[in-house]
Amino acid sequence: MDPRKARQGLNGGRILTILVSSLILAMIVWGAVELYGQMRPGRGFMDDNSTPPTSTESQPPPSAT
């Protein structure tokens, strides 16, 4: 068999280019999301600033009488 045909990884340069460009694109998207998160801080699920319901007289359940 010809040594050039038996050689593995002929497309290594193209695959490396795709991997590096996708890594750079992921870093750009991550940075954009970080900036957007700092510009618009949202409410977290633990930050509940709502007012509690007004208290009313509690009535005993019908089975307690």
C-alpha positions in Angstrom: 0.0 0.0 0.0 1.2 3.5 -0.8 2.4 5.2 2.4 0.5 8.4 1.5 -2.8 6.5 1.3 -2.1 4.6 4.5 -1.4 7.8 6.4 -4.1 8.8 8.7 -5.3 12.4 9.4 -5.1 13.9 6.0 -7.8 16.4 6.9 -6.2 17.5 10.1 -5.7 21.1 9.1 -9.4 21.6 8.1 -10.6 20.0 11.3 -8.3 22.0 13.4 -9.5 25.2 11.7 -13.1 24.2 12.4 -12.4 23.4 16.1 -10.5 26.7 16.7 -13.1 28.8 14.9 -15.9 27.2 16.9 -14.0 27.7 20.2 -13.6 31.4 19.3 -17.2 31.7 18.4 -18.3 30.1 21.7 -16.1 32.6 23.6 -17.7 35.5 21.7 -21.2 34.3 22.5 -20.2 33.7 26.2 -18.8 37.2 26.4 -22.0 38.7 24.9 -24.2 36.8 27.3 -22.0 38.0 30.2 -22.3 41.6 29.1 -26.1 41.3 28.6 -26.4 39.8 32.1 -24.6 42.7 33.6 -26.7 45.3 31.7 -30.0 43.8 32.7 -29.8 42.2 36.1 -32.9 40.1 36.5 -34.7 38.9 39.5 -33.4 35.6 40.7 -35.8 32.9 41.9 -34.7 33.6 45.5 -35.3 37.4 45.3 -38.9 37.6 46.1 -39.9 41.2 46.9 -43.6 40.6 46.7 -45.8 41.5 49.7 -47.2 38.7 51.7 -50.9 38.2 51.6 -52.9 40.3 54.1 -53.7 38.5 57.3 -57.4 37.6 57.9 -59.1 36.0 60.8 -58.4 32.3 60.7 -61.4 30.1 61.0 -61.1 26.7 62.5 -61.8 23.9 60.1 -65.4 22.5 60.2 -64.2 19.2 61.8 -62.8 21.1 64.8 -66.1 22.2 66.2 
